[in-house]
């Protein structure tokens, strides 16, 4: 691990470490990434093996000095995906995007650190043993099917990747697992889905939850496997199955175990489940229960909204799928605040095209296109989940460029509409 920064007045500075030094090992254990470093440096007293140029030397750390070292490491290299999933969203990206948006990660370390889903296809025995030894838990697994032939066809594998054996090893090692199934009509639905759920439930409580999410189809599928979107009728039928699964699994396991993505409820035009149906929301970052959690948070916060503000016209831009929920549950409440004149504009996703309607994939360019001809409001609110950690939309625009194009201030709330009134107080 190469050191990029040494904090002043830190233990590393007192030990003479410098940017550019490599921490090769701790107590003879190879250091491959920050996880290794954190695991092996947790001992009370250890010896670091450092390399500077051609010179390698040992740096002892006394027990009383153990703790925060005060260094930052160069970014580790991530393992890429060698699968060829028929539904892969990265393969459906349009041309001309940032290079990082075409990188397919398949790295169990990212699953542990950030909750990324991995298929486990490239996991070796030594890596499985490392996961158990270092307690890299929880992990998030893309399963899609537990039937060997079907899984191979869906993931583009040449041989059996022994998924169930790997899950069994991790389960016996005490690793908590959460699984997802990307549902593709005519592929892994019906009896195949039932088989997969039965197999995964046999590993409970190690496998804590299974999310069923719909495949996403963009308008950029030239040369790719022919797939079709899930229909409203199929979504409704899946919701009926969920009722049966929940009854069965709550009786047997004590939890619902299988959770459906919000898109199925919105597509079917069905009421969202109560929060209790999601147990402790184990798959909320996967879009499972996110809408229910948002609505419940809004319901609690609305009682703290002011009764009156200075007159303001607000345009709320959102994806087409979530628009009916916001129009029904959010817009009327905002407009009860005297002075607020709020309107909702569903943004058509021209950038990705196809059947992409979720707010998280709305781009800056589509927001500009969707609002350019509208009456100019005093303020524009955009979805909180359509930008990355650097503040960029998927098409590379940022909020400043969006505001300049629309000639209006942009508010991108991080959590809730309560931030609207905090913003209005400041202006």
matplotlib code that plots the C-alpha trace (Angstrom):
import matplotlib.pyplot as plt

x = [0.0, 1.5, 1.2, -0.1, -0.4, 1.2, -0.7, 1.5, 2.0, 0.8, 2.4, 3.4, 5.2, 7.0, 8.0, 9.5, 7.1, 6.9, 4.5, 5.6, 6.6, 5.1, 3.8, 4.7, 3.7, 2.8, 4.3, 5.1, 1.5, 1.3, -0.6, -2.7, -5.2, -6.6, -8.6, -5.5, -3.8, -6.7, -7.0, -3.3, -2.6, -5.3, -2.9, -1.5, 2.1, 3.3, 6.1, 5.6, 7.8, 8.3, 9.9, 11.3, 12.9, 15.2, 15.5, 13.3, 13.4, 11.3, 9.4, 8.3, 5.1, 4.9, 1.7, 1.1, 1.4, -1.1, -4.1, -4.4, -1.3, -2.2, -1.7, -3.8, -3.2, -3.3, -6.6, -6.5, -7.0, -10.4, -11.1, -13.2, -16.1, -15.4, -19.1, -21.4, -24.7, -27.6, -29.2, -26.0, -26.8, -23.2, -23.4, -26.5, -24.7, -24.6, -21.3, -19.3, -19.7, -17.0, -14.6, -15.5, -19.1, -18.0, -16.0, -17.7, -16.5, -16.6, -14.7, -15.8, -14.0, -16.3, -19.2, -17.9, -16.9, -19.8, -22.5, -21.8, -23.3, -20.9, -21.6, -18.7, -17.8, -14.2, -13.7, -10.9, -10.6, -8.0, -10.2, -13.2, -10.9, -9.8, -13.4, -14.1, -10.7, -11.1, -14.9, -15.7, -19.4, -22.0, -21.6, -24.1, -24.5, -26.0, -27.6, -30.2, -30.6, -29.3, -29.8, -26.4, -27.5, -29.7, -27.2, -24.5, -26.7, -27.7, -24.2, -22.3, -20.3, -18.5, -18.6, -20.4, -19.1, -20.2, -22.2, -24.1, -20.9, -19.4, -22.5, -22.4, -18.7, -19.4, -22.5, -20.6, -17.9, -20.5, -20.6, -23.9, -25.2, -27.8, -28.8, -30.4, -32.3, -32.6, -35.9, -35.9, -39.2, -39.1, -35.7, -35.6, -39.2, -41.9, -40.7, -37.1, -37.7, -39.4, -36.4, -33.9, -35.8, -36.1, -32.4, -31.4, -33.8, -32.1, -29.0, -31.0, -29.9, -26.6, -28.6, -30.6, -32.6, -33.3, -34.2, -36.1, -35.5, -36.6, -34.1, -33.5, -33.6, -32.2, -32.6, -29.0, -29.1, -27.8, -26.2, -27.3, -29.6, -33.2, -35.0, -38.4, -39.5, -41.8, -45.4, -47.8, -49.8, -46.7, -45.8, -49.2, -49.0, -45.6, -47.1, -49.6, -46.8, -45.0, -48.0, -47.7, -43.9, -44.2, -46.7, -44.5, -41.2, -42.6, -44.0, -40.8, -38.0, -39.7, -39.1, -40.4, -37.0, -38.0, -38.5, -39.7, -38.2, -40.4, -40.7, -43.0, -45.5, -45.3, -45.6, -48.6, -50.2, -50.5, -50.2, -46.8, -46.4, -46.3, -42.8, -43.3, -43.4, -39.7, -38.5, -35.3, -35.1, -32.1, -32.1, -33.1, -29.9, -31.1, -34.3, -36.3, -38.5, -36.9, -40.2, -42.0, -39.1, -39.2, -43.0, -42.9, -40.1, -42.1, -45.2, -43.3, -41.6, -44.6, -45.9, -42.8, -43.2, -43.9, -47.5, -46.3, -43.3, -42.4, -44.1, -42.1, -42.8, -41.1, -40.7, -40.0, -38.4, -38.5, -38.5, -41.7, -42.1, -42.1, -44.2, -47.6, -46.6, -45.2, -48.2, -50.5, -48.6, -46.1, -47.4, -50.7, -48.9, -46.3, -49.1, -50.9, -48.0, -49.1, -46.8, -45.7, -46.8, -45.3, -45.6, -44.3, -42.7, -42.0, -38.7, -38.7, -35.4, -34.2, -30.6, -31.0, -34.3, -36.0, -38.0, -35.8, -38.1, -36.5, -35.4, -31.9, -31.0, -32.4, -29.6, -28.8, -29.5, -32.9, -33.8, -32.8, -34.8, -37.8, -37.9, -36.5, -39.9, -41.7, -42.7, -39.6, -40.0, -38.1, -36.5, -36.0, -35.8, -34.1, -34.0, -31.4, -30.1, -29.4, -25.9, -22.7, -20.5, -18.7, -22.0, -22.1, -25.1, -24.6, -24.1, -21.3, -23.1, -23.1, -25.6, -23.8, -24.1, -27.8, -28.5, -26.7, -28.7, -32.0, -31.1, -32.6, -31.2, -31.2, -31.9, -30.7, -32.0, -30.0, -32.8, -36.2, -38.4, -37.8, -34.6, -36.8, -37.9, -34.3, -33.2, -36.0, -35.0, -31.5, -32.5]
y = [0.0, 3.3, 6.2, 9.3, 11.6, 11.7, 13.9, 16.4, 15.6, 12.0, 8.8, 8.2, 11.6, 10.7, 7.4, 9.1, 7.8, 9.8, 10.1, 7.5, 4.9, 1.4, -0.5, -4.0, -6.1, -6.0, -8.8, -10.7, -10.5, -9.0, -5.7, -5.6, -2.9, -0.7, -3.6, -5.7, -2.7, -2.0, -5.7, -6.4, -3.0, -3.5, -5.5, -3.8, -3.5, -4.6, -4.2, -2.6, -3.6, -0.5, 0.1, 3.4, 3.1, 0.1, 0.1, -2.1, -1.7, -2.5, 0.0, -1.2, 0.3, -0.1, -1.2, 2.2, 3.8, 1.5, 3.2, 6.0, 6.0, 9.2, 8.3, 8.2, 5.6, 5.9, 4.5, 0.7, -1.0, -2.6, -6.0, -5.8, -8.0, -10.7, -11.7, -10.9, -10.5, -10.3, -7.4, -5.5, -1.8, -0.7, -2.3, -0.1, 3.2, 5.6, 6.7, 9.7, 9.3, 9.5, 6.6, 5.5, 4.8, 2.0, 0.2, -2.9, -3.6, -7.1, -6.7, -8.2, -5.5, -2.9, -5.0, -4.9, -1.2, 0.3, -2.3, -2.9, -6.1, -8.8, -12.2, -14.0, -15.6, -14.5, -15.5, -17.9, -20.2, -18.0, -14.9, -16.8, -17.7, -14.0, -12.8, -15.2, -14.5, -10.7, -10.8, -8.8, -8.7, -8.0, -8.8, -8.1, -10.8, -10.7, -14.1, -13.9, -17.7, -20.6, -23.0, -23.7, -23.7, -20.7, -18.7, -19.5, -18.3, -15.1, -14.2, -15.4, -18.0, -20.9, -23.2, -23.7, -21.1, -23.1, -20.2, -22.3, -23.8, -20.3, -19.1, -22.2, -21.5, -17.9, -18.8, -21.4, -18.7, -16.4, -13.8, -11.9, -11.9, -10.0, -11.1, -9.6, -11.0, -8.9, -10.2, -10.7, -11.8, -15.2, -15.9, -16.2, -15.6, -18.1, -21.5, -20.4, -17.5, -19.9, -22.3, -19.5, -18.1, -21.6, -22.2, -18.9, -19.3, -22.5, -20.4, -18.2, -16.6, -16.1, -14.9, -12.2, -10.8, -11.1, -8.1, -8.7, -5.8, -5.2, -5.1, -1.7, -1.4, 1.7, 2.7, 1.7, -2.1, -2.5, -6.0, -7.1, -10.0, -9.4, -8.7, -7.1, -4.9, -6.1, -5.2, -3.6, -6.9, -8.9, -6.5, -6.9, -10.6, -10.5, -8.4, -11.1, -13.7, -11.5, -11.8, -15.6, -15.5, -13.1, -15.3, -18.3, -16.8, -14.8, -18.1, -20.0, -17.4, -14.6, -12.0, -11.3, -12.3, -11.4, -7.7, -6.2, -3.1, 0.1, 0.1, -3.0, -1.2, 2.0, 0.2, -1.8, 1.4, -0.4, 1.0, 0.9, -1.5, -0.2, 0.3, -2.8, -4.9, -4.0, -5.2, -3.1, -2.0, -4.2, -3.4, 0.3, 1.3, -1.0, 0.9, -1.4, 0.6, 3.9, 5.5, 4.3, 5.6, 8.9, 9.3, 8.4, 10.9, 13.6, 12.8, 13.3, 16.5, 18.3, 19.2, 21.4, 23.2, 27.0, 28.2, 31.0, 32.0, 34.8, 34.2, 31.6, 29.6, 26.2, 23.7, 20.1, 18.0, 14.2, 10.9, 9.8, 6.7, 8.7, 11.6, 10.2, 9.6, 13.1, 14.6, 12.7, 12.9, 15.7, 18.5, 19.2, 19.5, 21.9, 24.1, 24.4, 26.6, 30.1, 31.7, 28.5, 27.8, 24.4, 22.5, 19.1, 18.3, 14.7, 14.6, 12.3, 10.4, 11.1, 10.4, 6.7, 6.3, 3.0, 2.2, 4.3, 6.3, 6.3, 9.6, 8.3, 8.2, 11.6, 13.7, 17.3, 17.7, 16.1, 18.4, 21.4, 20.0, 19.3, 22.7, 25.1, 26.0, 26.2, 29.3, 30.3, 29.6, 31.2, 27.9, 24.5, 21.3, 18.2, 14.6, 13.9, 10.7, 11.7, 13.0, 11.2, 12.0, 14.6, 16.4, 15.3, 14.0, 11.0, 13.2, 15.0, 18.3, 19.7, 21.9, 25.1, 24.4, 23.4, 26.7, 28.7, 27.0, 27.5, 30.9, 29.9, 28.7, 24.9, 23.1, 19.5, 18.4, 15.6, 14.0, 15.7, 18.6, 20.2, 21.5, 23.7, 25.9, 26.0, 27.3, 29.9, 31.2, 32.0, 34.0]
z = [0.0, -1.1, 1.2, -0.4, 2.6, 6.0, 8.5, 10.5, 14.1, 13.6, 14.7, 11.0, 11.0, 14.3, 12.8, 9.8, 7.2, 4.0, 1.0, -1.6, 1.0, 0.5, 3.5, 2.3, 5.3, 9.0, 11.2, 8.0, 6.6, 3.1, 2.9, -0.3, 0.5, 3.3, 4.7, 5.3, 6.9, 9.3, 10.2, 10.9, 12.5, 15.0, 17.2, 20.3, 19.0, 15.6, 13.1, 9.7, 6.8, 4.6, 1.2, 0.0, -3.4, -3.2, 0.5, 2.8, 6.6, 9.7, 11.8, 15.2, 16.6, 20.4, 22.1, 23.6, 20.2, 18.4, 17.0, 14.4, 12.2, 10.4, 6.7, 3.6, 0.9, -2.9, -4.2, -4.5, -7.8, -8.1, -9.7, -12.8, -13.9, -16.5, -16.7, -19.7, -18.0, -20.5, -18.6, -17.7, -17.5, -18.2, -21.6, -22.3, -21.6, -24.5, -25.9, -24.8, -21.0, -18.3, -18.5, -15.0, -16.1, -18.4, -15.6, -14.3, -10.8, -9.4, -6.1, -2.8, -1.0, -2.5, -1.4, 2.2, 2.1, 0.1, -0.4, -4.0, -5.4, -6.6, -8.2, -6.5, -9.8, -9.5, -5.9, -5.1, -2.1, -0.5, -1.0, 0.6, 3.5, 3.8, 4.0, 6.9, 8.7, 8.5, 9.1, 5.9, 6.7, 5.5, 1.8, -1.0, -3.7, -7.2, -7.5, -10.3, -10.3, -8.3, -11.2, -12.8, -16.4, -16.1, -14.1, -16.7, -19.5, -17.7, -16.5, -19.6, -17.7, -19.3, -16.3, -13.0, -10.6, -7.6, -6.1, -3.6, -2.3, -1.8, 0.0, 2.2, 3.0, 3.9, 5.9, 8.0, 8.5, 10.1, 7.2, 6.9, 3.3, 1.4, -2.1, -5.1, -8.1, -11.2, -12.6, -16.4, -17.9, -19.6, -18.0, -14.3, -13.3, -12.4, -11.2, -11.6, -9.1, -6.7, -6.9, -6.2, -3.2, -1.8, -2.2, -0.6, 2.3, 3.2, 4.3, 6.7, 9.0, 7.1, 4.1, 5.8, 2.8, -0.9, -3.0, -6.3, -8.6, -12.3, -15.1, -16.6, -20.4, -22.1, -25.7, -26.4, -26.8, -30.3, -30.6, -27.1, -26.1, -26.8, -23.5, -22.7, -19.8, -17.1, -17.7, -15.2, -15.1, -14.4, -11.6, -10.1, -10.2, -8.5, -5.7, -5.1, -5.0, -2.4, -0.1, -0.2, 0.3, 3.2, 5.0, 4.5, 5.5, 8.5, 9.8, 9.1, 9.6, 11.5, 8.8, 5.3, 3.8, 0.2, -0.6, -3.8, -5.3, -5.2, -9.0, -9.0, -6.7, -8.8, -12.1, -10.9, -9.4, -6.1, -2.6, -1.0, 1.9, 5.5, 7.0, 9.1, 6.0, 5.3, 8.7, 9.3, 5.6, 4.8, 1.1, 1.1, -0.8, -3.5, -4.0, -1.8, 0.7, -0.2, -1.2, 1.9, 4.1, 2.3, 2.7, 6.4, 6.9, 5.1, 7.1, 10.4, 9.2, 7.6, 11.1, 11.5, 8.2, 8.6, 8.1, 5.8, 3.8, 1.4, -1.9, -3.9, -7.0, -6.9, -9.7, -8.6, -11.2, -10.8, -12.8, -14.5, -12.2, -8.9, -10.3, -9.3, -5.7, -5.3, -7.0, -4.6, -1.3, -1.5, -3.7, -1.9, 1.5, 0.2, -1.3, 2.0, 3.2, 2.5, -0.1, -1.7, -5.2, -6.2, -9.4, -10.3, -13.7, -14.6, -16.6, -19.6, -19.8, -23.4, -22.5, -21.8, -23.6, -23.6, -20.4, -18.0, -15.7, -12.3, -10.7, -10.0, -13.7, -14.6, -16.2, -16.2, -19.9, -19.6, -16.8, -18.9, -21.9, -19.7, -18.1, -20.7, -22.2, -18.9, -17.0, -15.0, -11.2, -8.4, -7.5, -9.0, -6.9, -8.3, -7.0, -4.4, -6.0, -9.5, -8.9, -7.7, -4.8, -6.9, -7.7, -11.3, -13.2, -15.4, -18.5, -16.7, -16.0, -12.5, -10.6, -11.4, -15.2, -14.7, -12.9, -15.6, -18.4, -16.7, -15.2, -11.9, -8.5, -8.0, -4.7, -4.5, -1.0, 0.6, 2.5, 2.5, 1.5, 4.9, 3.4, 1.1, 4.1, 5.5, 2.2, 2.0, 5.4, 4.1, 1.1]

ax = plt.figure().add_subplot(projection="3d")
ax.plot(x, y, z, "-o")
ax.set_aspect("equal")
plt.show()
